[in-house]
Amino acid sequence: MNNNNNNKMEIATLANGCFWCSEAIFKKIKGVKYILPGYAGGTLKNPSYNQVCTGMTGHAESIQIKFDPKVISFEKILDIFWHTHDPTTLNRQGNDVGTQYRSAIFYHDKKQKEIAEKSKNDLEKENVYKDPIVTEITLFKNFYVAEDYHKDYYENHKDDPYCNFVIDPKLYKLLQKYKNEVKEEYK
């Protein structure tokens, strides 16, 4: 007998800078079934990368993660999210500047909202960061999948200087702190 509740997947939508970085990080996590880079949080329907880069659409470069909550919890996904980007810089991650690079959690339901707010509050109470956390926690409204050339960007461009200088250090940090959560083929 097949019980569909046992196979229930969940969706998380996160923005933490360039979606190439985010996709490369979360693709390596156990329990993650797929990741799509795209655009969330804006007003323009079906935006292009060039439109999002203007900062006029309101969208953030984001990822949508389908994951198995029996393997990895939303709390753990947020823990990885917080610690693999700088949630204290407004509309910026490193040299990537603009509202499209903001830090945001787009919650899909009340439970995700509560978990996101608690995790943010806990980090602030623990003084994990010297500056205040500026990450938005906002209701999910839309997600538009990015153009095909953005998918699997890191895997297809490992020799690209951006990958070497921006993504590789984040992956190193991931492997140092979250080795137990990383799929065997990426260790």
N, C-alpha and C positions, 0 to 999 in steps of 0.2 A: 504494500500500500504506500502510495506516494503522498506525503503530507507537504503541501506547498508552503506552509509556514516555516518548515525547516529549511527551505531554499530562498527565503526572503532576502533580497538584496536591498541596500540603502544607497541613497545618493547624497553626496556632499558637493557643494559648490564653493570654491575658495579662490580668492585673489591674493597673491603675495608677490607681486612684481611680475617679471617676464614669465609668460606661461611656458616657455621652453624650459626654464629652471624647474618650475612646479611639476610639469609633466615628468621630467627626468627623475625627480625625487620620488614622487608617489608611484610611479610605474614599478619601482623596485620593492614596494611594500607588500608583504604577505596579506592575502585577503582582498587585495584590490583586483577587480576583474577587468576593468577598463578605465581609461582616462581620455577625456576629450579636451583639447585646448579650445578656448573660445572667448566670448565676450559676454559679460553679465553686468546688470545694474544700470543700464542706460535707457535712453528713450527711443533711439533710432532702431527700427526693425531691420534685421538682416544686415548689420553694418559690415563693411569691409575693414581689413587691417588698416588701410590708409585713412579711412574715415575715423576709426578709433584713435589713431595716432594724432589726430588734430586736437584731441581733448574736448571736442565739442559734442560728442555723442552721449557722454555720461557713463560710458561703459568702461569696465576694467578688464584687462587681460586676465582671464580666469581659467580654471580647470573644473571640469565636472568629473567626479570620481564615483564609480559604481563599486561598492565594496560589500563584503560579506561580514555582517556584524558579529557572527560567531567566531570569526578569525581575528578581526581587528575592530575595535570599538570606535565610535565617533570621537570619544574622549582622546584616544591614542592618536587618531588622525589629527586632531587639533594640537596635541602635544608636538607632533612632528611639524605641523604648520608653524606654530609659534617659534620653534627653535631652528628653523631652516631659512628664516628671513628676519629682517629687522622691522618689527611691528611698531617701532617708535618714530619712524620717519614718514612724514605726511607726503603722500603722492610721490614717493621716490623709493627705489631700491638701488643703491650704488649709483652708477651713472645713468640709470634708467629713470627719467624724470617726467612727471606729468600725472594727471588724474588716472590715466589708464594703468598706472603702476601702483595704485593705492593698495593698501592691505584691507581685505574685507572677508567676512564670513557671511555668505548668503544662506540663511537658515531655511529649511524646507518645512519645518513644523515646530510646534511649541516646545517639544522635547529638545530639538537641536538648538533652539534659541536659549533655553535654560542652561544647557550644557556649555554653549559658547560663552554666555555671560559669566557663568561660574568659573570657567577656565581663565577667562580674562581677569576677573576679579581676584582669583587666587594668585595669578602671576603678579598683579599689582601689589597685593598684600605682602608677597614674598620678596618684593623689590628685586625681581629677576633682572629688570632693565633699569638703567640709571635715569632714563627719560620716560615720560608717560606713554602708555600704549595708545596709539591713534587708530587702531583697527576698527573699522565699521562692523557692526553686527546688525544686519538688515534683512528684511524678508526677501526671499527669493521671488523674483518676478519673471525673469526671462534669461535665457541662455541661447546664444547663437554660436554654432560650431565654426571654428576658424577655418580658413582656407587650408587645403590639403598640404601645402608645403610647410605648414607649421607643425603638423603631426609627426611625432617621432623625430623631432628636429635634432635633439642631442645624438641619438643613435645614428642618424644619417650625416652628421657634421662634426664628429668628435675632434677633428683637427682644426676646426674653426677657432680663431682666437677668443671669441666670446665664450665658447664652450670651455676652453682651457682656463680662462681667467675668471669666469663668473660661475659657470655650472660645476666644474670639477671641484672647487673648494666646498661648495654646498654638498656635493655627493660625499666628499671626504668626511665632512661634519656628520652627515647622516650615518655613514658606516661606523664612525667612532661612537656615537651616542645611541644609535638604534639598530645595532647589529642583529639583535634577536628578532626584529620586525622585518628585516630585509630578506627577500626571497633568496634561496640558496644560490641560484645562478648569478647573482650580482655580488656575492661576498668575495 
